[in-house]
Amino acid sequence: MSLELSVVVLAAGMGTRMKSAMPKVMHKVAGKPMVGHVIGTAAHLKAATTMVVVGPDMPDLIKAVAPHPTFEQTDRLGTAHAVLAAKDGLKGLTGNVLVLYADSPLFTAETLARLVAAREENDHAVAVLGFRPEDPTGYGRLVTDAMTGALTAIVEDKECDDAQRRINFCNSGVMCFRAEDMIATLEAIDNANAKGEYYLTDAVEVAQKNGQSCVAVEVDEAETLGVNSRTQLAVAEAILQNRLREAAMADGATLVDPGSVFFSADTKLGRDVIVEPNVVFGPGVTVGDNVVIKAFSHLESCVVGNGADIGPYARLRPGAEIGAGARVGNFVEIKKAVVEDGAKVNHLSYIGDARVGAKANIGAGTITCNYDGFRKQHTDIGAGAFIGSNSSLVAPVEIGDGAIVGAGSTITGKVEADALTLTRAERIEKKGWAAKFREKMRELTGKK
């Protein structure tokens, strides 16, 4: 691929089978909208321009694809009509124009680069991606010349003759055009068919009539999945998750039970990371080297430093920053907080809107009381501080370096460095009270 590349992403479909209030292509696969996957692939190909064709009343979609330009297909009259909605963006382009579908998130950059290179090789007017399903019923067939292998036609399933119906080389929908004559080719397509629509596949016939050549490139069927239902969305999720798992292991992470680990498309794992079963990575997670993430942990929009130990059953929420060698243990929730190098939050704690200083130790059951019903307030815990079990730190509050807070304390003010602070009610003991209470209850209830 040496010529300039532009991309048109078709995203105007309603997706009625999804039975959803939002556009079909906004549904997520691996934590990212399908249209985002397609635009990301275009970016990987270093496309000079990526434009998106949307339908009427899709403000959320337009916002999601910004800053890429959008063009509205007001009337849905077929795929060629959809591409021509971006006519103003196509004018003056040179090189290659790749037409992608926003509901087909599984095509790889490598596959699309092969398609573009094939079009360039002999300066074909059109290049088409094809695949070979076990059952081709319902798919358009790619008819090729037996001698040259050139693509001569795309025939819809219902229009195939007996010989064409036996062809198992099928149209994926993805096409690459020679940019200089693309508009003329599309404008020559008519709607003389049962649906009265302008089909992009007819571009091959137009090119043939103009004496121009076309080519088909084969791709694995798994990449071609178009998502039109919730069931197909789940299939796409499964395929992409397997890709992400394979990539993580190839890059030096150990997944103890790969099938139970779920990634987001942007998850970043360092080398020699160990991920135990049933771990979920939401969007925006970066994990350093030599980290252990134990079973049943959930991470989202957070950063984990080298050598940290997370879980089991830990929850790292957005804004969590875990330092090198830090420990976040079982049933600990961290939100918008920095846990500095070597600090430990081992059991049953909530740390939100806070800083936990280097090598500080947070006892079991400790919570930062960060919300007063109207505002979030900050808790600052100094380096080397020790917070006893079942303590409540009522923000805004500051615990100095090396300070100790006694177990069961409620801290509402500043604790000086190296001080011991504890807040406990006076102990009251009434001898024999419990026995008298039980006797009274037996008399009242008649229970022995």
Number of C-alpha atoms within 10 A of each C-alpha: 16 9 11 15 24 25 23 26 24 25 27 27 19 20 17 12 11 18 12 12 9 14 22 28 27 18 19 19 25 23 18 17 20 26 28 19 23 24 24 14 19 25 15 13 18 14 17 11 18 23 23 28 23 25 22 13 11 15 11 11 22 19 11 13 17 11 10 13 14 23 24 19 22 13 12 16 15 16 19 21 22 28 23 19 21 23 14 10 18 21 13 10 17 16 18 27 25 25 22 25 25 26 26 22 29 21 21 16 17 11 16 22 16 16 25 26 18 21 27 21 9 11 18 18 27 31 27 28 24 24 22 17 14 8 8 18 15 11 20 26 27 25 20 18 11 8 6 8 12 16 22 18 22 23 21 17 16 11 11 15 10 8 7 18 19 12 17 20 21 27 26 23 19 20 25 30 27 23 22 17 15 23 19 12 22 22 14 13 20 15 15 10 9 6 10 11 17 23 20 22 24 20 26 24 20 20 22 17 10 11 10 14 19 27 27 25 19 17 18 13 15 15 18 21 18 18 24 18 15 15 11 14 20 14 16 24 19 16 16 22 21 16 14 21 20 14 12 21 17 10 14 15 21 18 20 15 13 20 13 15 22 24 23 21 20 16 21 16 22 19 17 17 24 21 24 21 20 19 25 19 24 23 20 18 23 19 23 21 19 20 25 22 27 22 22 20 25 22 28 21 19 23 21 27 22 21 21 25 23 28 24 22 22 26 24 30 20 19 18 27 22 29 23 22 21 26 25 29 24 22 20 25 23 26 20 19 23 23 29 23 22 21 26 24 28 22 22 20 25 21 26 25 22 24 21 28 25 23 21 26 22 27 23 22 20 25 22 23 23 21 15 10 6 6 7 13 17 21 22 22 27 24 23 21 25 24 26 20 20 19 24 21 26 20 22 20 21 22 28 20 21 20 22 23 26 20 21 18 20 20 23 15 13 13 20 16 17 16 15 13 18 15 14 10 6 6 5 6 7 6 8 8 9 10 9 10 10 13 12 12 12 11 10 9 8 8 9 8
